């Protein structure tokens, strides 16, 4: 089985009680494999709309992977087993990566292709009247969460789920991707392999085209495929698609995955970036990255502090002088 692909489901896998057209569509899906050096934003956007997820090879290079692992490995070793059912006890997690690893933040949430795709699919526009003046507002995406997963041998599979459950995203079924309208999805994820990820060591299971299903439709395990990745490969996915970590059936392989999600600018972030990360750590980043993290106003005026742009809390003295006297609205 070659790396960097989604293996097909068994052709005779049962799916009792499931609409036959949806079964056929998921089985027929050919998952796109792109190369980061040649793929365009429009290619990825079209692929996500069509199938709900795609693989992007070589999205990070070896030195960047090494820098990220050097930052997060001490935190992986400190993590304690999860006490509930969502994560297997063999899984270790690191959150709050904006503070813990600038390498992670700049290269994964800050990846240009990922940000361009999120900009296309998650940016919102709104019109409202202010007296006789029509106000047009643009709300750009913001960082939703940052998580590193280290899945050790013996970890059981995670149940298939949708990550847009946190924002109560209610969807009606679509007959095909041609009916898809931008705005249907509120969150987009990026998973990057820190180590080789295979079906045997727990690669993410993913149901192609499940982003077209109604919220009320439960997952069908037999339709899931495994996103197998080489180190540095990425898997980009709409949060409305069913997915889950798989069993690590090996005896000596760690599955190491770096992940983040972006969400719409007017929604509450899954990971509270303002408490998870210190202001000192935020000041290390560029103004654009600070805005991505959440230190910006979702237009027209959502998220202010003392009726001012929240980025003023992390601006340099020169930036503050340049912004002095400007009206937030």
N, C-alpha and C positions, 0 to 999 in steps of 0.2 A: 504494500500500500504506500503510494508516494506521499510525501509531505505536502503541506500547503494546498489542501483540497478539502472538499466536503464529500465524504463517501456516500454512495447512494443507499437508500434503505432496501431491505429485501423486497423483491417484487411481489411476493405472495404474502406479505405481512397483513394480518387482519386489521380491520378498522370498523368493527360492527357499530351500527348506530350513528355513523358519521356521514354527513352529506357526501355522496359519491363524487360530485364535481370537485369539491375541495380536496378530497383524497387524490384524485387524478392530477389536479394542479400542483399539489405538493410533490408528488412523485415525478412529475414531468420537469420540475424546475432544474435548470442547469445553473449552478452557482458560479458567479464570475470570479476569476482569479486575475487580479491586476498586478502590475509592477509599479512601485511607488515612483520610479524614475520617469515613467511615461504616462501614467494615468492622469486624467483630468477630473476636475470637480464634477463636470456634467456627466462623465462616465459613471462615477460613483453614485451620484444622485439618481440617475436612471436605473442603476442596478438595485439600489435600496428600494425604490418604488416598485420595481418588478418582483423582487424576491425577498426583501426584508433584511438581507445581509449579504456581505461579500468579503472576500479575502484580498488583502493588499500586501504583497510580498515586499520584504526589505524596507519596511517603513522606518526602521531604526537600524543604525550600524552597530558593530560590535563594541567599539569604545563607549558609545552612549549607553548600551546595555550594561556594560561593566560599571560605569559610573553610577547608574541607578541602583544596581545590586549592592554596591559598596555602601550607598546611603541607607538602604532599607533592610539589609540583612540583620543588623543588630536589633531592629524593631521586630522582625519576624521571630527571632529567638526569644524575645520578651513576651510575645503574645500567649494568651492562655486559651485552652479549648473552649469553644462555644457551648453553652449549656442548653440551648434549645435545639430545634430540629432543622432549622434553615441551613446551617453549615455543619458538615461532618466534624466530629471532634479532632480528626487528624488534620484539619485545615487551620492554617495560621493566616492572619490578616494584618495589614498595616493600613491605617487610614490617616487623614490629616496630612497628605503628602505635600501640600503647598508649603508647609513649614518644614517637613522632614527631608524633602528632596527637591532642590531647585532643578536638578537634571531631569527628574521625572516630570515636573510641572511644565518646564519649557519644551520638552520634546514629545510629550504625549497629549495632555490637554492643549498645549500650545502648538501642536503640529498644524502646519498651514493647510494641508489638504483637509484634515478633520475640521478645522475651523471654517473653511470655505463651504464644506458640505453642510455643517450645522447652520451656517448663515443662510444658505439657500432653503433649508427645510424647517428651521425653527424661528427665523425672524418673523415678527408679527407687526402688522400695520393696523391702525385704528383711526377712525374719523369721528370727531365730536364737535358740537357747536358750542362756542363760547360767545354768548350774545349772538351777533350776526356774523361772527368770524368762524369759519370752519377750520378747526385744528386737526392737522394730520400728524400722527405720532408713529414713530418706529421704535419697537422694542427688540433689542438684540439678545441672542442667547447668552446664558451664563453657566458657569460650572455647577454641575449637580452633585457629583461625588468623585472621590479618588480612593481607590482600593488596590492593594497588592494582595494576591492570593498565592499562598504556598500550600499545595495539596500533597500530602505525604502518602506513601504506600499504605493501602488498607482503607483509605477513605471511601465511603459509600457514595453513590450518586446523589446528586441534588435533584429534587423534583422539578419538572419543567414548570416554568412560571413566566410572567411578563413583568418587566420592571416598571411599566407605567401604572401598575396597581397603586403605587404610593400617591399618585396624583389623581386617583379616581377617574382615569380616562375611560369613558364609556363609548364604545365603538359599535356601529352597525356593520353587518357583513357586506362585503363588496363582491360583485360577480367576477371581477378581474382587476388587475392592476391599472387598467385603462380608466377605471372609475376613481382612482386614487386622487385626492386633492391635497395639495400642500397645506399643512395645518392640522391634518388628522393626527399626526404624531407629535408628541410634546417633548420627547427625550430620545437622544441618540448616544449609543455607547461605542467605545473603542477598546478592544482587548489586544494587547501586544505580548507575544511570547518572550519571556526571559530565558526559557530553556525549551528544548524541543518538546512539542506538545502532540501527543498521539492518542488514538482511541484507547490504547492500553493504559496510559497513565492519567487519563481523565479529561481528555479534550472536551471543550464545550459542545453539548448537544444543541441542535438548532433545527426548528421546523420551518423549512422554506415556505414563504407565502402565508404564514400564519398571521402576519400583520394585516391581512385582508379579512380575517375572521371576525365575527362578533365577539364582544367581551364575554358573552354568555357561553361561548363554545369552549369546553375543556380541551386540554392538549391530548394528542394521541401519540404515545411513546413510539409506536412503530414507524411513524413518519419522520422521526428525528434523524439527523445526520451529524457527523462529528467534524468539527473544524480543526483539522490537523495543521499545525504551524511549525515552521522552523524558527529558531531564535531570530527575533527582529521582524517577523511577519506580524501583520495586524488583521484582526477580524472586526469589521464595522457592522453595526446592527441597530435596527430600529427597536425601541424598547417595547413596542407592541407585539414583537415576535416572541414566540415561546422558545425558551432556552434553559439550560441548566448545566452545571458542572457534572462530569461523569465519574464513575468509579475509577479509582487508581488501583488497577489490578496487578501492578508490578510489585516487586519486592525491594527495589533499590532506586527508583526514579522519583524525583520531585517534579511536580508540575508547577512552574513559576509563571504567573500571569500578572501583568500590569494593566490596570483598567481605569477608565474614567467615563463619566456620562456628562453630557451637556443637556440643558433644559431651556425652556422658554424663559425670557427675562422677567416676566411678571408672575412666575410661579415660585412657590417656596422651594428652596434647595433641599435635596434629600440630606446631604451632609451640611451642617451649619458651619459655613466657611468662616464666619466672624468669631465663633468661639473655638473652632478646631485649630485656628492658626493665629499667631500673635501679630500685632501691627508691625512689629519689628521685622518679622519674616516677610510680610506683604511689601514692605518698602524696598526689598531686594529686586522686585520685578519691574518691568517696563510699564508705563502707563496703560498700554494696550492689554498686557497680561493682567494687571490689576482690575481692569474693567471686566475681563473674562471671568475672573474669580468672583466678581460680584460687587466691586467697589465702583459702581456707576449708578446712574438713575435710569430706570426703565421709563422711557418717555410716555406720557408727558411729565409726570412727577411722582413716580413710585420708588420708594427706597431712600428718600432724603434723610439727612441728619441736620437738625436745626434749620430746616428749609434750605439746605445747601447740598451740593454734590458730595456724596460720602467719600469720594476720592480725595477730598481736601484733608482728610484725616491722615493720608499717607503721602501727600505731595511734598516735594522739596520746597525750600524757601523761595527759590526762583519761580517754581511753578505757581506757588501761592500768590506771588506778586503779579504774575501774568493773569491770574484768574480773579484778582481783587476787583470787586465792584460788578462782576458779571451776574446777571439775573439767572437763576436756575431755570426759570420758566421761559 
